[in-house]
Amino acid sequence: MATLWLIDPTQLAPPSGTGSRRLRKRGDPLIDLVALKQAISDGALERDDVWLATDDCEKNVQDLTWAIDDILGCLVCLHPEDHRSSEWCKDRYGKWHACDAYAIRYDDRSRRRVRYSDINYYLKFSLDEDGALTLVLISCHL
């Protein structure tokens, strides 16, 4: 499978010291969203390929009473205009990941985007850099 990265993630240097964690300007994602959604729809990215990479993410997913299928369903509903930023984030073991952050108005009962809602779901994720199709979910919350 072709890479879903729009840039070479191995060429990015994690932040050092107290510098900015921001990677790219808004509107410039790191990961090909269309290809990621297609991989989910085709079954190339399945439940076992999703890692809840932080303790906060695990807790937030539990608080939402979501399963991995719910996360994948929400990801499939993302549009490019939902992209908020790209930034460095640490997993529970202290490893840095280059992540895209998205916000979406989403109805988790009907599993679809909604036009008008006061509720935004926020997802921040990366992909494994070694070529394996593994979604590294850093954040998933209201």
Secondary structure, 3 states (H helix, E strand, C coil): CCCCECCCHHHCCCCCCCCCCEEECCCCCCECHHHHHHHHHHCCCCHHHEEECCHHHHHHHHHHCCCHHHHHHHHHCCCHHHEEEEEEEECCCCCEEEEEEEEECEECCCCEECCCCCCCEEEEEEECCCCCCCEEEEEEEC
